[in-house]
Amino acid sequence: MRIGNMGAILVAMTVLAGSVFAHHSFTAEFDQNKPIKLTGKVTEMKFSNPHSWIYMDVETDGKVVNWALETGAANALIRRGWKKTDLPAGTVLKVDGWQARNGTATANVSSVTFPDGRRLFAGSSNESAPTK
Amino acid sequence: MFPWTMKLRCTCLAVGLFAVLCESSPAQQSLPRTADGKPNLQGIWQARSAAAVDLQDHAARPGMPAGRGVVEGGAIPYQPWAAAKKQENFTMRQTADPVGKCYFPGVPRIMYLDYPFQIFQTPEHLAITFEWSQVYRLIYTNGKPTPHDGIDSWMGDSRGRWEGDTLVVQVKGQNDKTWFDMAGDFHSDALDVTERYTMRDADTIQYEATIQDPKVFTKSWKISMPLIRQKDKARILEYQCQAEAEEANGAFERDPRTWYPKPGSTPSPLGKPAAMPPAGALPDVKTGANLRRGADGKPDLTGYYQSNAGGANYGLEKHGRDFLTPGTRGVVIDPADGTLPYQPWARAERINRELPYRGYDDPTAHCFVAGIPRSMYVPSPFQILQPPGYVVLLFERMSWRIISLDGRPHLPDNIRLWQGDSVGHWEGDTLVVDTANMNGKTWLNEVGDVVSHAEHIVERFIPTADGKITYRATVTDPIAYTRPWTIEIPLNRQSDELLEVACHEDNGDLQNLKAVRDEFRAQQKKEK
């Protein structure tokens, strides 16, 4: 990732959770009893609605599994200045999240950091707590 | 049209070279015009051509009637590799046609699908709402460039300008996933479309689209066809392509407690509405002083809005966060305690819908439209337009609401719609909208607050200041509730433009939700 973009993206991502839209129940799809911590290399950032996906190769015991990691909507990312090319293949990420109930290599992302600890995402793909 | 007008036009066409005479033909001089002097395209239209099947001359095939082409010069100038690719598409068309999968048709294909559409015209915009899947196009005629450059979408970005009496629209930024017709004619992501809308008479628009795509064609090419005013239609209805497909193949299942009864079926015992007491008194909200006003003297509500929904999409009643389901502040203002006045069966259903295996049943998880009032508080923006005679709402999650202000009655009871039938009127500076003919298929949010086909909604858009609307919706539904109830949500105008949500096209979640549902059912079967 180009360092010049990082500041903007870090700021962008820390407020992302505020207005990302959900279109289905994450609670129904993902399992509270299956928290996951993954480290791997990005293979693709799929910029899409209603949710974007980061695909990442994760090696466990010599076996590589490609995980699908669900994040915010493309439109929310676009409105915060993100471009498709901002998370190139090969970027190493550490991801915290919740695995899908169906046990596939699919997870909802709660936080993403670079190996040096800088935070890419704050919050999950769902809307923030209510305000009033 | 007077006979002599007809004669003059025929003469013009015949001599061709003197086409300039036709430009000022009496038919065109008598075109309907807007207050700012432009040809008034507003109305319900449909293309008259065989283009939806095949842009070029074609013999009949199963499900594809024969027809004449609409390509100027007859043939599409494919590069050799692309001609081969088109043939492959043609062979695979039964399974490969994107519109066959209910994906966005792109431009120009959306203009000549065999469905009517409605044009709304303001000095700043031309909005086109399509019956097919409630797709819309918002064409900016305000001279401004897009604030979101460099992104692609299924329907592209449309900017229009008037050249004399012709509206010229540049469509850029379309992806490479759409086709031009059922025959597999295609393009790349380098596609540029220039459309020209020229009114020939009050009931005919000549539509032209010039196609440029140097990756696929050897030169630019042009199609043209008439759009005909649909004088027999006072409204366009809905054809929700994916919802119809999933109902037909069983992926989306009928709920006899809430859905409108099938013809000839016995309504469920719950299906008979009870008498209800009236809604409670609501706290008064004052409309703002010195509001910006439109040409008709009514408050100008136009613009891009976000609702401050307080989590209404995760529950109308106040509750805290539950794992990945955000909390909600509670938006029910009547009853005063914020609790929805459920019938016992509906409260039980509401609680059941929170179980993980029911997540699949939420229509919005299938990317179906949200219904009313949910469309107003799903967490994505919408645009309000006020063309003469209407208030039109365009939702970023690709659906529209057309609110007519002419006092027309609702549709017949047996026509049921996802977004209902909305008629509106002004009470002072408050826009009051009455919506009926709901189909009972929608949920009110992700946790499954219930409405049935008996749902009747009265909404109030109360402008409290420029760009600030207090939105209230009073829902009467005697099948699911013991009395009417009301929610209140602020709507705030912002400075932005709508983007596109291609939801069904990119819906990676549904299979996971289905797996949870299927596993639950398999478990139940085992236990029996």
Contacts between the chains, C-beta under 8 A, distances in Angstrom:
chain1	res1	chain2	res2	distance
A	19	B	306	7.5
A	19	B	379	6.5
A	20	B	379	7.5
A	21	B	313	8.0
A	21	B	378	6.5
A	21	B	379	3.9
A	21	B	380	4.5
A	21	B	397	7.9
A	22	B	313	7.0
A	22	B	314	8.0
A	22	B	379	6.9
A	22	B	446	6.7
A	23	B	364	5.1
A	23	B	365	6.6
A	23	B	367	6.7
A	23	B	378	7.7
A	23	B	397	7.5
A	23	B	503	6.2
A	23	B	509	7.8
A	24	B	359	6.3
A	24	B	362	6.1
A	24	B	364	6.5
A	24	B	365	3.5
A	24	B	446	6.8
A	24	B	509	5.4
A	24	B	510	7.7
A	24	B	513	6.4
A	25	B	324	7.9
A	25	B	325	6.4
A	25	B	356	7.9
A	25	B	359	4.1
A	25	B	362	6.5
A	25	B	365	7.1
A	25	B	446	4.6
A	25	B	447	7.5
A	25	B	513	7.8
A	26	B	323	7.8
A	26	B	324	3.6
A	26	B	325	6.9
A	27	B	322	6.2
A	27	B	323	4.8
A	27	B	324	4.9
A	27	B	325	4.5
A	27	B	354	7.9
A	27	B	356	6.9
A	27	B	359	7.4
A	28	B	355	7.9
A	28	B	356	4.4
A	28	B	357	7.5
A	28	B	358	7.0
A	28	B	359	2.3
A	28	B	360	7.4
A	28	B	513	5.9
A	28	B	516	6.4
A	29	B	356	7.8
A	29	B	359	6.2
A	29	B	509	5.8
A	29	B	512	4.9
A	29	B	513	5.4
A	29	B	516	6.9
A	30	B	323	7.9
A	30	B	324	6.0
A	32	B	323	4.8
A	46	B	506	7.9
A	48	B	502	7.2
A	48	B	506	3.9
A	48	B	508	7.8
A	49	B	500	7.5
A	49	B	501	4.3
A	49	B	502	5.8
A	49	B	503	6.0
A	49	B	506	6.1
A	50	B	367	7.3
A	50	B	397	7.9
A	50	B	501	6.3
A	50	B	503	5.1
A	50	B	506	7.4
A	50	B	507	7.2
A	50	B	509	8.0
A	51	B	508	7.1
A	51	B	509	7.0
A	53	B	508	6.2
A	68	B	508	7.0
A	70	B	508	7.4
A	70	B	509	7.4
A	73	B	380	7.9
A	73	B	501	7.5
A	75	B	380	7.3
A	75	B	396	6.9
A	75	B	499	4.5
A	75	B	500	8.0
A	75	B	501	6.6
A	78	B	148	5.8
A	78	B	151	5.9
A	78	B	499	6.4
A	79	B	148	7.7
A	79	B	496	7.0
A	79	B	499	7.8
A	83	B	150	6.8
A	84	B	151	7.9
A	98	B	324	7.0
A	100	B	512	4.9
A	100	B	515	7.9
A	101	B	356	6.3
A	101	B	512	7.4
A	101	B	515	7.4
A	101	B	516	4.9
A	101	B	519	8.0
A	102	B	512	5.5
A	102	B	515	3.7
A	102	B	516	6.2
A	102	B	519	7.2
A	104	B	512	7.2
A	104	B	515	7.8
A	106	B	512	6.1
A	108	B	324	6.2
A	124	B	324	6.1
A	126	B	324	5.5
A	126	B	325	7.4
A	126	B	326	5.6
A	127	B	311	6.6
A	127	B	313	7.2
A	127	B	314	7.2
A	127	B	326	5.0
A	127	B	379	5.1
A	128	B	326	6.6
A	129	B	311	7.6
A	129	B	321	6.5
A	129	B	326	6.0
A	129	B	327	5.6
A	130	B	310	4.4
A	130	B	311	4.1
A	130	B	326	7.0
A	130	B	327	5.6
A	130	B	328	5.5
A	130	B	329	4.0
A	131	B	308	7.4
A	131	B	310	6.8
A	131	B	329	7.4
A	132	B	310	5.8
A	132	B	329	4.7
